[in-house]
């Protein structure tokens, strides 16, 4: 459902060219890798919930944002 919705948004914003841009191999590789790393992080987060104290767990959650920003910067070569 999300993929369909985002294709509609891309079509409304840029027509068929906008949809084609979403499915370029470079875009798929960048965002696919980020999504895979996020999925791995979510899996590890579920495992750690029962093993860590509350404070350490909160620090772990906050590092996800930093890791995402660094990966985007490194993979896409762009900053904020």
CORLIN-V168947 format. One record per backbone hydrogen bond with DSSP energy under -0.5 kcal/mol. CO is the residue of the C=O (numbers start at 1). NH is the residue of the N-H. If there is no record, write none. Layout:
CO,NH  CO,NH
This chain:
1,5  2,6  3,7  4,8  5,9  6,10  7,11  8,12  9,13  10,14  11,15  14,17  14,18  15,19  16,20  17,21  18,22  19,23  20,23  21,24  24,28  25,29  26,30  27,31  28,32  29,33  30,34  31,35  32,36  33,37  34,38  35,39  36,40  37,41  38,42  39,43  40,44  41,45  42,46  43,47  44,48  45,49  47,50  48,51  48,52  53,57  54,58  55,59  56,60  57,61  58,62  59,63  60,64  61,64  62,65  62,66  63,67  64,68  65,69  66,70  67,71  68,72  69,73  70,74  71,75  72,76  72,77  72,78  73,77
